[in-house]
Amino acid sequence: SPWDVESVNFLINYNIPYIKVASACITDFRLLEAVRQTNIPVILSTGMSTKQEVYKAVNFLGDQVEYILACTSTYPTDTVEMIMNFIKTLKKEFPTKRIGFSNHNAGILYCVVSAALGAEMIEFHITLDRSMYGSDQAASIEMPGVRKIVNYVRSIEDAMGTGEWTVFDSEEKIKQKLRRVCNG
């Protein structure tokens, strides 16, 4: 996440797959122009941004924007400010973009919820110890939490299924035992 043009120039010396535009930088068009000139795919975070601000940035960067992240920029974010359904809103507003989630809540729950809501990318802060010095340590997740997020998200992917109408083979014995057939 470069916060200035000099940082963009530094990053292009490396083979990075994405440049993330932090929520705080979404209206810095000098920075966005430098990012645009790289032709590197963009992850755009929406915290503290109005609909108009997000649209302006997306339109400016165009097809270079690959992910748009639902986000609230408070550290740590209170439950009532998580607005998880904003993921659905972004999916409707930007149907050609991949929608993700940027977590600043101290727990892991909302990362898992975001996967169930269809987030295609989940970003969160990681720390070795939440009691360490730093402004976002309280909103960061320690390694055991990271492992839980990965396991829960993989489980959700398995559990979501295809959505097709299905009677599983494992249900057949139960069906034979419990099913009642009434003429009518």
Secondary structure, 3 states (H helix, E strand, C coil): CCCCHHHHHHHCCCCCCCEEECHHHCCCHHHHHHHHHHCCCEEEECCCCCHHHHHHHHHHHHHHEEEEEEECCCCCCCHHHCCCCHHHHHHHHCCCCEEEEEECCCCCHHHHHHHHCCCCCEEECECCCCCCCCCCHHHCECHHHHHHHHHHHHHHHHHHCCCCCCCCHHHHHHHHHHCCCCCC
